[in-house]
Amino acid sequence: MEQNAQAYLVGAGPGDPGLMTVRALELVQRADVLVYDRLVSPDVVAQAPATCELVYVGKSPDRHTLAQHEINALLVEKAAPGRTLVRLKGGDPFVFGRGGEEAEELRSHGIPFAVVPGVTSCIAAPAYAGIPVTHRGMASSFTVITGHEDPSKLASSVDWEQVAHLRGTLVFLMGMKNLPVIAESLMAYGMPGETPAAVVERGTWPAQRVAVGCLDTIAADAAERGLANPAVIVVGQVAALHDELAWFDPRPLAGKTVGITRARHQASELRTELEALGAAVAEFPVSRLAPPTDPAPLAAAAASRETYDFAVFTSANGVKTFFRACEAACPAPADAAPSASSAAAVLAGAAVIAVGPATAKALATRGVRSAITPDSFCAEGVADLLSGRLGPSERVLLVRAEDARTVVADAVRAAGAELVDVPAYRTVLREDGKDDLLAALRAGSLDALTFASSSAARNTVALLDGDASLLAGVSLFSIGPLTTATMEGLGLAVRAEAGSSTVGGLVGAVLGSLGEPS
C-alpha cells in the first residue's frame, strides 16, 4: 500500500509545470530526497523543501550523468524508513521512462514503493500543437513507438512492416536522430509518402516549435527549422489538423538557447522571463557568495542598536546577508511580523536607499517598504541621490559587496558624514559548471549569454582560463554600462546593453536582438 512507501516513482508531466498532477506536486513538496531528470522543469524542482537533497541524474542523447544501473543503485542507497524518496521523471515513469526497471530494483531489495503516473508527452505535445492523436473518421487508435532504435538494425525490436500498415496514428518518442530513416522505413514497407506528419519540439514548453509536412518531406522540414530533441514525431492523417486546430502561439525567442551566468539563487527571475518568451535557458552559475574576509564589521553592525540617518544597500544579496546577520545576533520571536525583525530595528529612523528595483524588492519582502531608489540604478546614481543631503552630522550605514567600487563610500566621506562601512559578502569563482559551459560552447549550442554583473563577466573568463575567444560565436548581453566596460576590458564583444540595469532591461536587450516578430 502507498502509505508504507519509502520511494515514489513520479511522473512530472511533459514540461509545462501546470500539467503536473496534484499528487506529484504534493510529494515533491515533502520530499527528503529528490532524484530528477533532465526534462523536469526547474520550477518543479524549486518546489522541493529547502532541506531536500537534490540529485540530478539527467540524460541527453549524447551524455548521461549516470548509467541506468547506477541510478538504480542510487535509489536503493537513498531509500530509507522514515524519509520520502521521490524519483521524478519527465512525462510518465512507465512510458519509455525505465521506471519499470527502477521498480524492479527497489522490489528486489525489499523497498516499498508507489507509482504516480504523469501526463505523457506522446499525447500532450501533439495536443499543444493542435493535433489530436485520435479523431473521428481519421484515427480510432494510436501507437507509441520508440524512435531511439535505428530501424536499419538487423535485430530491431520494432516490426517496421507491421507498423507501416497500422491504420491509426503513429507517435515516435526520442526519434529525432533517426527521423530520416524512420520515414524511409515506413515508406519502404508501403506507407504513402504523402501521409501527413509533424514534429513537435519541446512540446508544452514556451519554447515549443512545430514542423508539419508529409512523410516524404518531414525530415527535411524539421531540419530546415532546426528542430532537435526533445521532440515528438506524429505520423498519420491527424497531423494535417495542425493548421486548423493550432492554438499555442509561437514565442519570439523560440528556438534560441540563452545562457545565464548569475549565481543559481539569483537566476530564477531572469530564467522565468526568458522562458516565457520561448527561449531554452541554460544556467552556468559562475559565481557563489562567500562570507566577507573580515566578518567583524557585519557582526558589529548587526548587533548594534545605534541609529543611522541613511542606510544604503547596493544589492539584494547585501539585503539578504545583512538581515540574516541581524537575525542571528538578535533573533525575533517566531510569530513576529517582518516589520518587527531585528534588522528593521537597526534601520528604524533611517532613510533607506536601494540601488535598484531588485534591491528594493528584497527590502520590501522583509518589511522595509519605503526604500528610495535613484534615477540611475548604479553606485553613481546612489551617490547623486545622497549629494546635497549629507553633512558632517549625518551617519550613514553602507551595506555592500566586499569587492564593490568605492563610489558611494567616497561620496559619503567627501560630504564629511560618518560612514559605517559593512562589507557583507564577497563573490567568488564557482568552478563546478566549467565542463557544462565548455561543452555548450564547443557544441555551438548557445545563441546568447547574459551577464548581470561585472563579477559574472570576470568569473566567466576565468572559468575559460582567460580564453575569451571561446565566446566569439555567442551573442553577449550586458545589464548595464559598468558591466559593459568590464566585458570590453576582458576582450568580450557586447551585442547589446540593457536599457535599464534590471532583469527586465536585460531580457529586453536579448529580445530586441534575437526575437522573431510575432
Helices and strands as residue ranges (DSSP letters): G 2-4, E 7-11, G 17-19, H 22-29, E 33-36, H 42-45, E 53-56, E 59-60, E 63-64, H 68-78, E 85-89, H 99-108, E 113-116, H 121-128, E 142-146, H 160-164, E 169-173, H 179-188, E 196-201, E 209-214, H 218-225, E 231-235, G 237-241, H 242-245, E 257-260, G 264-266, H 268-276, E 280-283, E 287-290, H 296-303, E 310-313, H 316-329, G 338-340, H 342-347, E 351-354, H 357-364, H 379-386, E 395-401, H 407-414, E 418-429, H 434-443, E 448-451, H 454-463, G 468-471, E 475-478, H 481-489, E 494-497, H 503-514
